[in-house]
């Protein structure tokens, strides 16, 4: 799902968790005992607050319980938004250096 939304992103380990980056971290994720942790940063959570209301979440994380299907389309949209945010920041940095 992440790869579909951000085909140019690179996989890496950061803070001991798998992550995808493209002009900075897009999202982290990790398997826990009872859920999959998805960490799209505070911006990713805030932008989709209403759609994530059904899941336990915090400022920068959401928990998807095992035994329930992952909200694939929502994950793709969150990743796409994070990619656009990072691209905009990278573009602004590049323009500032000129």
Short mmCIF file of the C-alpha atoms (twelve columns), coordinates in Angstrom:
data_MODEL
# 
_entry.id   MODEL 
# 
loop_
_atom_site.group_PDB 
_atom_site.id 
_atom_site.type_symbol 
_atom_site.label_atom_id 
_atom_site.label_alt_id 
_atom_site.label_comp_id 
_atom_site.label_asym_id 
_atom_site.label_seq_id 
_atom_site.Cartn_x 
_atom_site.Cartn_y 
_atom_site.Cartn_z 
_atom_site.pdbx_PDB_model_num 
ATOM 1  C CA . UNK A 1  0.000   0.000  0.000  1 
ATOM 2  C CA . UNK A 2  2.767   2.404  0.915  1 
ATOM 3  C CA . UNK A 3  4.756   1.535  -2.187 1 
ATOM 4  C CA . UNK A 4  1.670   2.132  -4.370 1 
ATOM 5  C CA . UNK A 5  1.172   5.601  -2.908 1 
ATOM 6  C CA . UNK A 6  4.867   6.546  -2.956 1 
ATOM 7  C CA . UNK A 7  6.618   4.485  -5.653 1 
ATOM 8  C CA . UNK A 8  9.848   6.506  -5.425 1 
ATOM 9  C CA . UNK A 9  10.150  6.207  -1.641 1 
ATOM 10 C CA . UNK A 10 13.042  4.277  -0.154 1 
ATOM 11 C CA . UNK A 11 12.721  1.770  2.668  1 
ATOM 12 C CA . UNK A 12 14.927  2.178  5.711  1 
ATOM 13 C CA . UNK A 13 15.174  1.464  9.422  1 
ATOM 14 C CA . UNK A 14 14.934  4.536  11.604 1 
ATOM 15 C CA . UNK A 15 14.551  4.604  15.384 1 
ATOM 16 C CA . UNK A 16 14.518  0.799  15.202 1 
ATOM 17 C CA . UNK A 17 11.398  0.701  13.019 1 
ATOM 18 C CA . UNK A 18 10.820  0.132  9.329  1 
ATOM 19 C CA . UNK A 19 10.071  3.371  7.526  1 
ATOM 20 C CA . UNK A 20 9.684   4.878  4.100  1 
ATOM 21 C CA . UNK A 21 11.406  8.108  3.184  1 
ATOM 22 C CA . UNK A 22 11.264  10.509 0.295  1 
ATOM 23 C CA . UNK A 23 12.734  13.927 1.042  1 
ATOM 24 C CA . UNK A 24 12.445  12.940 4.692  1 
ATOM 25 C CA . UNK A 25 10.425  10.327 6.554  1 
ATOM 26 C CA . UNK A 26 6.969   9.655  5.164  1 
ATOM 27 C CA . UNK A 27 5.744   7.014  7.621  1 
ATOM 28 C CA . UNK A 28 6.965   4.451  10.114 1 
ATOM 29 C CA . UNK A 29 5.194   1.181  10.897 1 
ATOM 30 C CA . UNK A 30 5.660   -1.695 13.321 1 
ATOM 31 C CA . UNK A 31 3.941   -4.885 14.435 1 
ATOM 32 C CA . UNK A 32 3.020   -5.013 18.107 1 
ATOM 33 C CA . UNK A 33 1.317   -7.721 20.174 1 
ATOM 34 C CA . UNK A 34 -2.262  -6.687 19.422 1 
ATOM 35 C CA . UNK A 35 -2.010  -4.163 16.618 1 
ATOM 36 C CA . UNK A 36 -0.038  -2.721 13.756 1 
ATOM 37 C CA . UNK A 37 1.374   0.660  14.650 1 
ATOM 38 C CA . UNK A 38 1.280   3.214  11.847 1 
ATOM 39 C CA . UNK A 39 3.175   6.448  12.408 1 
ATOM 40 C CA . UNK A 40 2.485   9.081  9.716  1 
ATOM 41 C CA . UNK A 41 3.633   11.991 11.937 1 
ATOM 42 C CA . UNK A 42 1.336   14.534 13.536 1 
ATOM 43 C CA . UNK A 43 0.437   16.084 10.164 1 
ATOM 44 C CA . UNK A 44 -0.715  12.741 8.797  1 
ATOM 45 C CA . UNK A 45 -2.922  12.098 11.816 1 
ATOM 46 C CA . UNK A 46 -4.400  15.613 11.950 1 
ATOM 47 C CA . UNK A 47 -5.317  15.682 8.263  1 
ATOM 48 C CA . UNK A 48 -7.340  12.452 8.551  1 
ATOM 49 C CA . UNK A 49 -8.557  12.847 12.134 1 
ATOM 50 C CA . UNK A 50 -12.217 12.107 11.344 1 
ATOM 51 C CA . UNK A 51 -11.455 9.029  9.268  1 
ATOM 52 C CA . UNK A 52 -9.096  7.696  11.952 1 
ATOM 53 C CA . UNK A 53 -11.627 8.239  14.749 1 
ATOM 54 C CA . UNK A 54 -12.557 4.539  14.767 1 
ATOM 55 C CA . UNK A 55 -8.986  3.599  15.741 1 
ATOM 56 C CA . UNK A 56 -6.954  4.205  18.857 1 
ATOM 57 C CA . UNK A 57 -4.570  7.011  18.042 1 
ATOM 58 C CA . UNK A 58 -2.336  9.707  19.457 1 
ATOM 59 C CA . UNK A 59 -0.729  12.835 18.065 1 
ATOM 60 C CA . UNK A 60 1.517   10.932 15.643 1 
ATOM 61 C CA . UNK A 61 0.377   7.303  15.706 1 
ATOM 62 C CA . UNK A 62 -2.589  5.090  14.980 1 
ATOM 63 C CA . UNK A 63 -3.191  1.474  15.954 1 
ATOM 64 C CA . UNK A 64 -4.802  -0.932 13.495 1 
ATOM 65 C CA . UNK A 65 -5.991  -4.005 15.438 1 
ATOM 66 C CA . UNK A 66 -5.049  -7.472 14.259 1 
ATOM 67 C CA . UNK A 67 -8.075  -9.392 13.031 1 
ATOM 68 C CA . UNK A 68 -9.539  -6.416 11.189 1 
ATOM 69 C CA . UNK A 69 -8.766  -5.510 7.599  1 
ATOM 70 C CA . UNK A 70 -6.354  -2.636 7.148  1 
ATOM 71 C CA . UNK A 71 -7.980  0.523  5.756  1 
ATOM 72 C CA . UNK A 72 -5.926  0.267  2.574  1 
ATOM 73 C CA . UNK A 73 -7.361  3.253  0.724  1 
ATOM 74 C CA . UNK A 74 -6.988  5.479  3.789  1 
ATOM 75 C CA . UNK A 75 -3.369  4.395  4.246  1 
ATOM 76 C CA . UNK A 76 -2.667  5.166  0.582  1 
ATOM 77 C CA . UNK A 77 -4.210  8.637  0.941  1 
ATOM 78 C CA . UNK A 78 -2.241  9.379  4.108  1 
ATOM 79 C CA . UNK A 79 1.008   8.328  2.425  1 
ATOM 80 C CA . UNK A 80 0.178   10.382 -0.671 1 
ATOM 81 C CA . UNK A 81 -0.445  13.447 1.486  1 
ATOM 82 C CA . UNK A 82 2.794   12.931 3.409  1 
ATOM 83 C CA . UNK A 83 4.646   12.566 0.095  1 
ATOM 84 C CA . UNK A 84 3.175   15.838 -1.165 1 
ATOM 85 C CA . UNK A 85 4.124   17.583 2.096  1 
ATOM 86 C CA . UNK A 86 7.707   16.365 1.883  1 
ATOM 87 C CA . UNK A 87 7.952   17.288 -1.803 1 
ATOM 88 C CA . UNK A 88 6.710   20.815 -1.030 1 
ATOM 89 C CA . UNK A 89 9.258   21.222 1.765  1 
ATOM 90 C CA . UNK A 90 12.054  19.978 -0.479 1 
ATOM 91 C CA . UNK A 91 10.976  22.356 -3.239 1 
ATOM 92 C CA . UNK A 92 10.889  25.288 -0.830 1 
ATOM 93 C CA . UNK A 93 14.378  24.452 0.458  1 
ATOM 94 C CA . UNK A 94 15.725  24.190 -3.078 1 
ATOM 95 C CA . UNK A 95 14.152  27.531 -4.077 1 
ATOM 96 C CA . UNK A 96 15.541  29.210 -0.963 1 
ATOM 97 C CA . UNK A 97 19.093  28.074 -1.812 1 
ATOM 98 C CA . UNK A 98 18.944  29.714 -5.241 1 
# 
